[in-house]
Amino acid sequence: MTEEKNITAFECPLSFILIDREGIEISKGKARAQVGKEKLSLFTESGDVLIYPFREIVEIDEGEYRLNLDLFQNERLNLSHVGFKYEDFYRELSKARNELILQDMLVKEKVKKRDIEGDFSYFNQKGEKLRSGKCESRIFETSLVVIPVKGEILRFPVGNLKEIQLEDYSIVIMMDSGEKLIMSRLGCQLDPFKKVLSEIMNKLSQKTQVFLSEMLPKSDSTIIRKLSTLMKEGKVARRKDIEDISSTLWSDLEEQIALSPLWDTYQYLRSLGNKEKLTIGFKRGLMGGMNNDYLWLLVPIFRNKPG
């Protein structure tokens, strides 16, 4: 098999062990690893070539100067004994795989700001740090992407961002979920980063409000503004939360469902489900020439005993 022709490919020697789902060793040995544009290739001393497309690598775990690659086939590839090239190998593998993941996730979306280098810290709802390190960030039309130097990318849809603040020369981004992202050591990119991200968030909010205003012409601007915070970027909203804004809003939204091909299905599911726990989401098409509006529903249906 011919080696991948890629002048930017990174190579290094290492040891490998391939294990199946039962923990049984399939093969092992020494090899020359090559990180290509879309795959990791292992050229073994025995003359065999093992190729692992990045799309078939589910996750990469790091520990004690070794990498564990979980594969779609429920196999695990352990890579070790990389030597002084370990950091470079992990960085290049992460970079190439992240670029492919990013391509798959945002095929047609335009980049609004790129090459933002700095540090990041990502916290859960309890304030516990989940991940941190050096990274490159990119702002797209509808999302913020953090590309760590080591590890898998983090993608944050703009519709999930609640607010952004400046604190001690860092940008603190709060999520609707209660999670938090801190971007620091941005240097001269600090103000441009905040400016572009704020503009994207404002544009999305404006677009949501215009869309909802067209759908709900009977609702005033205050109601539309409150509803837009619940339904940013097509997020589903609970019936209770919608009716807390206005008691007539849910029936107004049902009028929109009645105009769609989903109406008969909706009526049937509503008859089976818990009417108080219904959720609904609307979104206008964003990509390419797609101008359709989208509607989706979540209808909890219980068995004989609720819950």
C-alpha positions as CSV (number, residue, x, y, z in Angstrom):
1,M,0.0,0.0,0.0
2,T,1.3,3.4,-0.9
3,E,2.1,5.9,1.8
4,E,0.1,9.1,1.9
5,K,1.7,11.8,-0.2
6,N,1.4,14.8,2.0
7,I,4.3,17.2,2.5
8,T,2.8,18.4,5.8
9,A,2.5,14.9,7.3
10,F,4.1,14.4,10.7
11,E,6.0,11.1,11.3
12,C,7.5,9.5,14.4
13,P,8.4,6.0,15.6
14,L,6.3,4.4,18.4
15,S,4.9,1.1,19.8
16,F,1.3,0.0,19.4
17,I,-1.1,-2.5,20.8
18,L,-4.5,-3.1,19.2
19,I,-7.2,-4.6,21.6
20,D,-10.7,-5.9,20.8
21,R,-13.9,-5.2,22.7
22,E,-13.2,-8.2,25.0
23,G,-9.8,-6.8,25.9
24,I,-8.0,-9.5,23.8
25,E,-4.8,-8.4,22.0
26,I,-5.2,-8.4,18.3
27,S,-1.8,-7.2,17.3
28,K,1.2,-5.3,18.6
29,G,4.7,-4.2,17.7
30,K,6.7,-1.2,16.6
31,A,5.8,1.1,13.8
32,R,6.4,4.4,12.1
33,A,3.3,6.6,12.6
34,Q,2.3,9.1,10.0
35,V,-0.4,11.8,10.7
36,G,-2.0,12.7,7.4
37,K,-4.8,15.0,6.5
38,E,-7.6,12.5,7.2
39,K,-6.1,9.5,8.8
40,L,-3.4,8.0,11.0
41,S,-1.2,5.4,9.3
42,L,1.0,2.9,11.1
43,F,3.8,1.3,9.0
44,T,4.8,-1.7,11.0
45,E,8.2,-3.4,11.1
46,S,6.5,-6.6,9.8
47,G,5.6,-4.8,6.6
48,D,1.9,-4.4,7.3
49,V,0.1,-1.0,7.2
50,L,-2.6,-0.1,9.7
51,I,-4.8,2.8,8.6
52,Y,-7.2,4.6,11.0
53,P,-9.4,7.3,9.4
54,F,-10.0,10.1,11.9
55,R,-13.8,9.7,11.4
56,E,-13.5,6.2,12.9
57,I,-11.7,7.4,16.0
58,V,-14.4,8.0,18.7
59,E,-12.1,9.5,21.4
60,I,-8.5,10.0,22.3
61,D,-7.4,9.7,26.0
62,E,-4.0,10.8,27.2
63,G,-2.1,9.4,30.1
64,E,1.5,8.8,31.2
65,Y,2.9,9.7,27.8
66,R,0.7,7.3,25.9
67,L,-2.4,7.8,23.8
68,N,-5.5,5.5,23.9
69,L,-7.6,5.7,20.8
70,D,-11.2,4.3,21.0
71,L,-12.4,3.2,17.6
72,F,-15.9,2.7,16.2
73,Q,-15.4,-1.0,15.9
74,N,-15.2,-1.2,19.8
75,E,-11.5,-1.7,19.5
76,R,-8.8,0.3,21.3
77,L,-5.4,1.3,19.9
78,N,-2.7,2.1,22.5
79,L,0.2,4.2,21.3
80,S,3.4,4.5,23.5
81,H,7.2,4.9,23.4
82,V,7.0,7.9,21.2
83,G,10.0,9.5,23.0
84,F,10.9,13.2,22.7
85,K,8.4,13.6,19.8
86,Y,5.4,12.8,22.0
87,E,4.1,16.3,22.5
88,D,4.5,17.1,18.8
89,F,2.8,13.9,17.9
90,Y,-0.2,14.5,20.1
91,R,-0.5,18.1,18.9
92,E,-0.3,17.2,15.2
93,L,-2.8,14.3,15.7
94,S,-5.2,16.6,17.5
95,K,-4.8,19.4,15.0
96,A,-5.4,17.2,11.9
97,R,-8.4,15.3,13.5
98,N,-10.0,18.6,14.8
99,E,-9.8,20.2,11.3
100,L,-11.6,17.2,9.8
101,I,-14.3,17.3,12.6
102,L,-14.7,21.0,12.1
103,Q,-15.1,20.5,8.3
104,D,-17.8,17.9,9.0
105,M,-19.6,20.1,11.5
106,L,-19.5,23.4,9.7
107,V,-19.3,22.5,6.0
108,K,-20.9,25.6,4.6
109,E,-20.7,28.1,7.4
110,K,-18.6,31.2,7.0
111,V,-15.8,32.1,9.4
112,K,-16.2,35.5,11.0
113,K,-13.0,35.6,13.0
114,R,-10.1,33.1,13.0
115,D,-6.5,32.7,14.3
116,I,-7.4,33.8,17.9
117,E,-4.7,32.2,20.0
118,G,-4.8,32.1,23.8
119,D,-5.8,29.9,26.8
120,F,-9.2,28.5,27.7
121,S,-10.8,27.1,30.8
122,Y,-14.2,25.3,30.6
123,F,-16.3,24.8,33.7
124,N,-19.5,22.8,34.3
125,Q,-22.6,24.0,36.2
126,K,-21.0,23.3,39.5
127,G,-18.0,25.4,38.8
128,E,-15.7,22.4,38.3
129,K,-13.1,22.8,35.7
130,L,-13.6,20.2,32.9
131,R,-10.8,21.2,30.5
132,S,-8.2,23.9,30.0
133,G,-5.1,24.6,28.0
134,K,-3.7,26.5,25.0
135,C,-6.0,26.8,22.0
136,E,-7.0,28.6,18.8
137,S,-10.5,29.9,18.6
138,R,-12.7,30.6,15.6
139,I,-16.1,32.4,15.4
140,F,-18.5,31.2,12.8
141,E,-21.9,32.5,11.8
142,T,-23.7,30.5,14.5
143,S,-21.1,29.1,16.8
144,L,-17.9,29.6,18.7
145,V,-15.3,26.9,18.3
146,V,-12.3,26.3,20.6
147,I,-9.6,24.1,19.1
148,P,-7.2,22.9,21.9
149,V,-3.6,22.4,21.1
150,K,-4.1,18.9,22.6
151,G,-7.5,17.2,22.7
152,E,-10.8,17.4,20.8
153,I,-12.5,20.6,19.7
154,L,-15.3,22.3,21.8
155,R,-18.2,23.8,19.8
156,F,-20.6,26.3,21.5
157,P,-23.7,27.2,19.5
158,V,-24.3,31.0,19.8
159,G,-27.9,30.2,20.6
160,N,-26.6,28.6,23.9
161,L,-24.6,31.6,25.0
162,K,-26.2,33.8,27.6
163,E,-23.8,36.7,28.1
164,I,-20.2,37.7,27.7
165,Q,-18.2,39.9,30.1
166,L,-14.7,41.3,30.5
167,E,-12.9,40.3,33.7
168,D,-9.2,40.9,34.4
169,Y,-8.2,41.0,30.7
170,S,-10.2,37.7,30.1
171,I,-13.5,37.1,28.4
172,V,-16.0,35.2,30.5
173,I,-18.8,33.5,28.5
174,M,-21.8,32.2,30.4
175,M,-24.1,29.5,28.9
176,D,-27.8,29.1,29.3
177,S,-27.0,25.7,30.9
178,G,-24.9,27.3,33.7
179,E,-21.6,26.3,32.1
180,K,-18.8,28.8,31.8
181,L,-16.0,29.4,29.3
182,I,-13.1,31.7,30.1
183,M,-10.8,32.9,27.3
184,S,-7.5,34.4,28.5
185,R,-4.1,35.5,27.2
186,L,-5.7,36.8,24.0
187,G,-3.4,39.8,23.8
188,C,-4.4,42.3,21.0
189,Q,-7.2,39.9,20.0
190,L,-9.1,40.5,23.2
191,D,-11.3,43.4,22.0
192,P,-11.8,42.1,18.5
193,F,-12.8,38.7,19.8
194,K,-15.4,40.2,22.1
195,K,-16.7,42.6,19.5
196,V,-17.2,40.0,16.8
197,L,-18.8,37.5,19.2
198,S,-21.2,40.2,20.6
199,E,-22.1,41.2,17.0
200,I,-22.9,37.5,16.2
201,M,-25.0,37.2,19.3
202,N,-26.9,40.4,18.6
203,K,-27.5,39.4,15.0
204,L,-28.9,36.0,16.1
205,S,-31.2,37.6,18.6
206,Q,-32.4,40.1,16.1
207,K,-33.0,37.4,13.5
208,T,-34.9,35.3,16.0
209,Q,-37.1,38.3,17.0
210,V,-37.9,39.1,13.3
211,F,-38.8,35.5,12.6
212,L,-41.1,35.3,15.7
213,S,-42.7,38.6,14.8
214,E,-43.6,37.3,11.4
215,M,-45.0,34.1,12.9
216,L,-46.9,35.9,15.7
217,P,-48.1,39.2,14.3
218,K,-50.6,39.6,17.2
219,S,-47.8,39.7,19.8
220,D,-46.1,42.9,20.9
221,S,-42.4,43.6,20.9
222,T,-42.0,42.9,24.7
223,I,-43.5,39.4,24.3
224,I,-41.5,38.7,21.2
225,R,-38.3,39.7,23.0
226,K,-39.0,37.5,26.0
227,L,-39.9,34.6,23.7
228,S,-36.8,35.0,21.6
229,T,-34.6,34.3,24.7
230,L,-36.3,30.9,25.0
231,M,-36.3,30.0,21.3
232,K,-32.8,31.2,20.2
233,E,-31.5,29.4,17.2
234,G,-34.5,27.1,17.1
235,K,-34.2,25.8,20.7
236,V,-37.3,24.0,21.9
237,A,-39.2,25.8,24.6
238,R,-41.6,24.2,27.2
239,R,-45.3,25.0,27.1
240,K,-45.2,26.2,30.7
241,D,-42.4,28.7,30.0
242,I,-44.1,30.0,26.9
243,E,-47.4,30.5,28.8
244,D,-45.6,32.2,31.6
245,I,-44.8,35.0,29.1
246,S,-48.4,35.1,27.8
247,S,-51.4,32.9,28.3
248,T,-52.3,33.0,24.6
249,L,-48.9,32.4,23.2
250,W,-49.2,28.6,23.0
251,S,-52.4,28.6,21.1
252,D,-50.9,31.2,18.8
253,L,-48.0,28.8,18.1
254,E,-50.4,25.9,17.6
255,E,-52.0,28.0,14.8
256,Q,-48.6,27.9,13.1
257,I,-48.4,24.1,13.5
258,A,-51.8,23.9,12.0
259,L,-50.4,25.4,8.8
260,S,-47.7,22.7,8.6
261,P,-47.7,19.1,7.4
262,L,-47.1,18.1,11.0
263,W,-50.6,19.1,12.2
264,D,-52.2,15.7,12.0
265,T,-49.2,14.0,13.6
266,Y,-49.1,16.7,16.3
267,Q,-52.8,16.2,17.2
268,Y,-52.3,12.5,17.5
269,L,-49.2,12.7,19.6
270,R,-50.8,15.4,21.8
271,S,-53.7,13.1,22.4
272,L,-51.3,10.4,23.8
273,G,-48.9,12.7,25.6
274,N,-48.8,15.0,28.6
275,K,-50.1,18.2,27.2
276,E,-48.5,20.3,30.0
277,K,-45.0,19.1,29.1
278,L,-45.1,19.7,25.4
279,T,-42.2,21.5,23.9
280,I,-41.8,23.3,20.5
281,G,-39.1,24.8,18.4
282,F,-38.9,26.9,15.2
283,K,-36.0,27.8,13.0
284,R,-35.4,29.5,9.7
285,G,-33.1,27.8,7.2
286,L,-29.5,29.2,7.3
287,M,-27.4,27.2,4.9
288,G,-26.9,27.7,1.2
289,G,-30.1,28.1,-0.8
290,M,-32.3,26.5,1.8
291,N,-34.9,29.0,2.8
292,N,-37.4,26.6,4.5
293,D,-38.6,27.1,8.0
294,Y,-38.2,24.2,10.4
295,L,-40.5,23.0,13.2
296,W,-39.9,20.3,15.7
297,L,-41.7,19.0,18.7
298,L,-41.1,16.9,21.8
299,V,-44.1,15.2,23.2
300,P,-43.6,13.2,26.5
301,I,-45.7,10.0,26.3
302,F,-46.0,8.0,29.5
303,R,-47.0,4.4,30.1
304,N,-49.9,3.4,32.3
305,K,-48.1,4.9,35.3
306,P,-46.8,8.4,34.8
307,G,-43.0,8.6,34.9
